[in-house]
Amino acid sequence: MSKEANTDPVRLEALEGLIAHFVSQGHKPEYAKLMATSIIFQTDLDLRNAQMASLLGWLKQEHEDIYPACVAVVEQTREEFENRVQAG
C-alpha cells in the first residue's frame, strides 16, 4: 500500500480488521495481510473510478464548454499509463 494509505488511521484499522478476520478463518497471517491489502487496494480503485465518473458527469452538465478537453486529458493520461506499463 502507498505511504498515504499506511498513515491513514481508517485504512490502517480496516487493514488490521481484515487481517484479523482472515486469520480467524484459518489463513496464514502473511496471506491474510496480502488478501486484506488487495481488498483495500481494489476498494480504493473503485472509489477513484467513481470519483472520476462523478467529476466528468458534473463537468459535462455544468461546464459543457470544457468537457471535451477534460475527456481528452483523461484519455491521454490512460494512453501514457498504458505505454509506460508496456515499456516496463
C-alpha positions as CSV (number, residue, x, y, z in Angstrom):
1,M,0.0,0.0,0.0
2,S,1.1,3.6,-0.5
3,K,2.7,5.7,2.2
4,E,-0.6,7.7,2.3
5,A,-2.6,4.6,3.0
6,N,-0.2,3.5,5.7
7,T,-0.7,6.7,7.6
8,D,-4.5,6.9,7.3
9,P,-5.9,5.6,10.5
10,V,-9.2,4.5,8.9
11,R,-7.3,2.4,6.3
12,L,-5.0,1.0,9.0
13,E,-7.9,0.0,11.1
14,A,-9.6,-1.6,8.1
15,L,-6.4,-3.5,7.2
16,E,-5.9,-4.7,10.7
17,G,-9.6,-5.8,11.0
18,L,-9.5,-7.7,7.6
19,I,-6.2,-9.4,8.6
20,A,-7.7,-10.5,11.9
21,H,-10.8,-11.7,10.1
22,F,-8.9,-13.8,7.6
23,V,-6.6,-15.2,10.3
24,S,-9.7,-16.2,12.3
25,Q,-10.9,-18.1,9.2
26,G,-7.6,-20.1,9.3
27,H,-5.5,-18.2,6.7
28,K,-1.8,-17.8,7.5
29,P,-1.0,-14.2,8.7
30,E,1.2,-13.4,5.7
31,Y,-1.5,-14.5,3.3
32,A,-4.2,-12.7,5.3
33,K,-2.2,-9.5,5.0
34,L,-1.9,-9.9,1.3
35,M,-5.6,-10.6,0.9
36,A,-6.6,-7.7,3.1
37,T,-4.2,-5.3,1.2
38,S,-5.6,-6.5,-2.1
39,I,-9.2,-5.8,-1.0
40,I,-8.4,-2.3,0.3
41,F,-6.5,-1.5,-2.8
42,Q,-9.4,-2.7,-5.1
43,T,-11.8,-0.7,-3.0
44,D,-9.7,2.4,-3.3
45,L,-9.5,1.9,-7.1
46,D,-13.3,1.6,-7.2
47,L,-13.6,4.8,-5.2
48,R,-11.2,6.6,-7.6
49,N,-13.2,5.4,-10.6
50,A,-16.5,6.6,-9.0
51,Q,-14.9,10.0,-8.3
52,M,-13.6,10.3,-11.8
53,A,-17.0,9.4,-13.3
54,S,-18.8,11.8,-11.0
55,L,-16.4,14.6,-11.8
56,L,-16.7,14.0,-15.6
57,G,-20.5,13.9,-15.2
58,W,-20.5,17.2,-13.3
59,L,-18.2,18.8,-15.9
60,K,-20.4,17.6,-18.8
61,Q,-23.5,19.1,-17.0
62,E,-22.1,22.3,-15.6
63,H,-19.1,23.1,-17.9
64,E,-20.0,21.7,-21.3
65,D,-17.6,24.0,-23.0
66,I,-14.5,22.4,-21.3
67,Y,-15.9,18.9,-21.1
68,P,-14.3,17.6,-24.3
69,A,-10.9,18.9,-23.3
70,C,-11.2,17.2,-19.9
71,V,-12.1,13.9,-21.5
72,A,-9.1,14.3,-23.8
73,V,-6.8,14.8,-20.8
74,V,-8.3,11.7,-19.1
75,E,-7.8,9.7,-22.3
76,Q,-4.2,11.0,-22.8
77,T,-3.4,10.0,-19.2
78,R,-4.7,6.5,-19.9
79,E,-2.6,6.2,-23.1
80,E,0.5,7.4,-21.3
81,F,0.0,5.0,-18.5
82,E,-0.5,2.1,-20.8
83,N,2.6,3.0,-22.8
84,R,4.6,3.1,-19.5
85,V,3.3,-0.3,-18.5
86,Q,4.1,-1.8,-21.9
87,A,7.6,-0.3,-21.9
88,G,8.2,-1.8,-18.5
